[in-house]
Amino acid sequence: MNRDEVLQEIHQIAKEFAASSGRAVNENSSNFLEAYGFTSLDALEFLLLLEERFGVTFEDEDLTEDTLTSEDRLADYVVERLA
């Protein structure tokens, strides 16, 4: 799976998760978590969905604000773990 496919899948999972939680998507936000209206608990559940979908594990030390607030960094992280 290439980076563009991973990024597209991350967005699809985020949209579905936000919709199931009744959250509106704000595409003007530069913060990925805020764009989907995720709380900190939502972010953890979202990461679990990503781990399940891609078969990767997000290591505690890698769960930084930089990683979690950027869909590009999330995609990079997943692609690195898939390699």
C-alpha positions, 0 to 999 in steps of 0.5 A: 500500500503506498502513501497516497492510499494510506492517506486516503484510507486514514481520511475515510476511517476518520470520516466514518468515525466522526459520522458515527459519533455525530461530529461535523467535519471542519475541513478548514482546520489545520489540526487533523484531530480538530478537523474531525472534532475528535476529543482525546478519547476519540483520538485513542479510539481512532488510533485503535481503528488505524492499528486494526485496519493497517496491522500496525502498532502505535508505540507510546513514545511515537504518540506525539502532538506532531504525529497526532495532529497531522494526517501527513505524519500519520500516513508517514508513520503507517507507511514506515511500519508497513515497510 
